[in-house]
């Protein structure tokens, strides 16, 4: 018996992720227009996200996310030269 997410759940999650990316890109553009350096914005965004994740899901969930993001970074997933959108 399959206990994984249904196709509709996968689509809903992806739609939410895309909406979050769009909101974040808008906030990033506003910060850059205000003269805030990328490293300052990235630090604030990551810290805020981790604080909220710890609050709602616990430290283990936040550590799991950090580990997954590290693996993706090491794999080159965030390299703009390698990105294909």
FENRA-V104823 format. One record per residue. N is the residue number from 1. RES is the residue in one letter. OMEGA is omega as a letter, one per 30 degrees, with the letter a starting at -180 (NA if undefined). BURIAL is 1 if it has 16 or more other ideal C-beta (glycine too) atoms within 10 Angstrom, else 0. Layout:
n->[N | N]
res->[RES | RES]
omega->[OMEGA | OMEGA]
burial->[BURIAL | BURIAL]
//
This chain:
n->[1 | 2 | 3 | 4 | 5 | 6 | 7 | 8 | 9 | 10 | 11 | 12 | 13 | 14 | 15 | 16 | 17 | 18 | 19 | 20 | 21 | 22 | 23 | 24 | 25 | 26 | 27 | 28 | 29 | 30 | 31 | 32 | 33 | 34 | 35 | 36 | 37 | 38 | 39 | 40 | 41 | 42 | 43 | 44 | 45 | 46 | 47 | 48 | 49 | 50 | 51 | 52 | 53 | 54 | 55 | 56 | 57 | 58 | 59 | 60 | 61 | 62 | 63 | 64 | 65 | 66 | 67 | 68 | 69 | 70 | 71 | 72 | 73 | 74 | 75 | 76 | 77 | 78 | 79 | 80 | 81 | 82 | 83 | 84 | 85]
res->[X | X | X | X | X | X | X | X | X | X | X | X | X | X | X | X | X | X | X | X | X | X | X | X | X | X | X | X | X | X | X | X | X | X | X | X | X | X | X | X | X | X | X | X | X | X | X | X | X | X | X | X | X | X | X | X | X | X | X | X | X | X | X | X | X | X | X | X | X | X | X | X | X | X | X | X | X | X | X | X | X | X | X | X | X]
omega->[a | l | l | a | l | l | a | l | l | l | l | l | l | l | l | l | l | l | l | l | l | l | a | l | l | l | l | l | l | l | l | l | l | l | l | a | a | a | l | l | l | l | a | a | a | l | l | l | a | l | a | l | l | a | a | a | l | a | a | l | l | l | l | l | a | l | l | l | l | l | l | l | l | a | l | a | a | l | a | l | a | a | l | a | NA]
burial->[0 | 0 | 0 | 0 | 0 | 0 | 0 | 0 | 0 | 0 | 0 | 0 | 0 | 0 | 0 | 0 | 0 | 0 | 0 | 0 | 0 | 0 | 0 | 0 | 0 | 0 | 0 | 0 | 0 | 0 | 1 | 0 | 0 | 0 | 0 | 0 | 0 | 0 | 0 | 0 | 1 | 0 | 0 | 0 | 0 | 0 | 0 | 0 | 0 | 1 | 0 | 0 | 1 | 0 | 0 | 0 | 0 | 0 | 0 | 0 | 0 | 1 | 0 | 0 | 0 | 0 | 0 | 0 | 0 | 0 | 0 | 0 | 0 | 0 | 0 | 0 | 0 | 0 | 0 | 0 | 0 | 0 | 0 | 0 | 0]
//
